């Protein structure tokens, strides 16, 4: 967990391959980020959920 000068705490969770799968920010900013990856380890989806519960999703694709 990381705490900054704005009294914000950030925690991180990683999968078995070491890729970031979740980031939760609490305190002054309330946000949750979730990440998905393909078999090659490339990010395919990012979901950001704000304090009000609204979610924004970004999806990524890659050329072979």
SETI-935111 format. One line per 5 residues: number of its first residue (from 1); their letters; for each residue x, y, z of C-alpha. Coordinates in pm, 1 decimal. Example, Ala and Ser with C-alpha at 12.3 -4.5 7.8 and 13.67 -1.06 7.14 Angstrom:
! residues 2
1 = as = 1230.0:-450.0:780.0  1367.0:-106.0:714.0
This chain:
! residues 64
1 = xxxxx = 0.0:0.0:0.0  119.5:348.3:-87.1  5.7:664.5:95.8  70.3:1007.6:-52.6  60.5:1362.3:90.2
6 = xxxxx = -306.1:1406.5:-7.4  -404.9:1132.0:240.6  -473.7:892.9:-42.7  -401.4:520.3:-5.2  -339.6:302.2:-308.0
11 = xxxxx = -330.7:-75.8:-295.0  -226.9:-310.2:-574.1  -302.5:-673.4:-662.1  -110.2:-884.7:-912.7  -180.4:-1214.4:-1088.0
16 = xxxxx = 47.2:-1518.3:-1088.8  253.3:-1378.4:-1378.4  314.3:-1047.7:-1200.2  73.6:-836.1:-1404.9  -127.0:-569.7:-1225.1
21 = xxxxx = -491.9:-682.6:-1206.5  -637.5:-437.5:-955.5  -557.9:-94.9:-817.9  -774.6:59.3:-546.3  -741.9:425.0:-448.4
26 = xxxxx = -909.6:540.8:-126.0  -915.5:868.0:60.3  -934.2:1195.4:-129.1  -992.7:1003.9:-453.5  -1210.1:693.6:-457.3
31 = xxxxx = -1137.3:485.0:-765.2  -1094.9:121.1:-855.2  -909.0:-2.6:-1161.7  -930.1:-357.9:-1293.9  -707.3:-494.5:-1570.4
36 = xxxxx = -731.3:-800.8:-1798.3  -459.0:-947.1:-2020.4  -430.8:-1185.3:-2314.3  -210.3:-1496.7:-2318.4  83.9:-1287.6:-2442.0
41 = xxxxx = 58.0:-1065.9:-2132.8  -77.5:-762.1:-2317.8  -349.4:-555.6:-2153.4  -686.9:-616.9:-2319.8  -925.1:-439.2:-2084.3
46 = xxxxx = -917.2:-164.6:-1824.7  -1220.1:-84.8:-1610.0  -1222.1:230.5:-1396.7  -1495.7:265.1:-1137.9  -1530.5:603.7:-972.2
51 = xxxxx = -1659.9:709.1:-632.7  -2014.7:738.1:-767.5  -2008.8:379.2:-894.8  -1998.9:473.6:-1263.3  -1764.8:251.6:-1462.9
56 = xxxxx = -1563.4:334.7:-1772.7  -1423.4:50.7:-1980.6  -1139.0:67.3:-2230.1  -1065.2:-236.1:-2446.2  -744.3:-291.4:-2639.5
61 = xxxx = -661.1:-520.7:-2929.4  -333.9:-599.4:-3101.1  -229.8:-705.2:-3448.9  -91.6:-1055.1:-3474.5
